[in-house]
Amino acid sequence: MKCYEFKDPNVFYKEVAPVLMKNEVINSLPLGILNALVTKPADHGFKERPFMAYIGEEHDPKLVLLMTPPNHLVLSGLDRNIEKLISIALDYIIQNRIEFPSVIGISSIVNPFVEGCKERTGKNVKIDMSQRIYKLEKVDAIPISSGFLRVASKRDMNIVSDWITQFAREAIHEDKDETFGRERAHRGIRNQSLFVWEDSGKIVSMVSKTKPTENGITVSLVYTPQELRGKGYASSAVAALSQQLLDEGYKYCCLYTDLTNPTSNSIYQKIGYRPLADSMVYRFGL
């Protein structure tokens, strides 16, 4: 086995999709990123050339590595014979001086990768987030708060851009600036992927759809400002958007939660999201 690196997202997608589709929901992150890379990368904010590689035999990937700088290195694929696969991956990464700020993947893959990386490079590393991956195929009935879900529009720009910045700081522990929030808000409004819950003429919560795969799509960017929490707005928005996506023909919705937030994990399960696997995010160089 060896490492095969690719420059063309279309070729890479054809190579790795069969193994990733064996666990489509768990691999929704790399599948969704690749889908964006082969369709309209500029619409998703990808500006630098991605790193795309797999470990295995020719036309037979076992461990998939994907990174769209400056984002996480995503590890996915099979966790069998993982020590050997990781050793080959680290050989390639070190020899080619491939830099990555953080790594994400299911625990059975990313944990041994991090241990191997620490041993081989001496890099400092810390757990950035412990996550759980959920899947929904049917929306369960929950109490719905007053208001309604709608697509975010240009008139919402100032508020949702600030919310996106706050979401990054609170939910994914990244200190993003106002420019980040405005760019992502602009893309979400332009692509009609960003939604808000409106009550009495005021937007009170937001949610987005992202990273569609062959059969499903991810619900993300769930945020309600502090002073409006506890009113059921986020639950209502997630339930409404999830049902809308199922009605559009998706077979399932998935989402990632922070395991340190018991409230959100409980809320999503009441809506109908069922846990599938645990995922870890580690940050290097701190």
Phi, psi and omega in degrees: 000153177207180179264131176246119179257147184233150176255330185263116180301326181296315179293317181298317181301316180297327181287316190260343183304318181302318180285324179290326181289348176295334174226069190301317183292312180298328180261023182297330180294302179296324178296319179293320178297315181295322177299320178292321181294328182268354179252278182227079184301325181296329180291346183249010174081014178280117184246329180259160179294129181286157171262121184227121182204162171218155176255132180160204173262169180301127182062023180216074183288144176243315180236123184255134178239128183216131178214131172247095185308140008264028185276180181302153163279120182263125177251134181202171179124221183262140179260012174279143181056036191294326182299316180293318179299317181293321179301316178295318179298315181292323175305313183292316181299315182291314181297326183261007176052048179276118182264140176214137184281334187199167182221145180224146177170172178296152189303320184293343178257312189285328180297310177294332176295315181296318179298316178296322180293319178297318181293321186277328187246340184074012181293145172287145182212147175217154175290124179267324179196139170257123188237164172230136179264129181242153177231139177234131175243343179212132180277124177277151181290129176226160174297131181257131181286167177295147180115192183203159178269140174212162176291137177294145181235177183300329181291346179268357191308308185298319183288311185290330177295322176292320179297321180296318177297317179294322178300315180301319182288318185277317190267323183243009171060038178240127183274082182272154180264181183296327180298318177302312181298318182291320180296315181290323177296317179300315179296317182295322178289317180297318182274356183056040177254354182253133183234155177229152172262124183250132179226121178055042176080006182235135176280135189234351180198162178220161178200157180222163170248143184202162172051061175295145175241192183300321185240346186219185181205154183261138172261131187211183173055041180279118184210135171230131179299151188310315187289349182249005182284159180087006181254001178084010183295313182296317178301316180296318180295316180295317180297316182293316180293319180300315179296320179299318181292320175296319179297331179284349176119355176291140181280337179202162168242152175225162176204160176252139175237158174274119183295343179278357180249088183297332182297309182294322179297321178291317182299313183296324178293327177294329179286333180129004178281132182244134183292139180242316184199162176258143181233149181236146171239126177242142177247137183254161170077020182259000000 
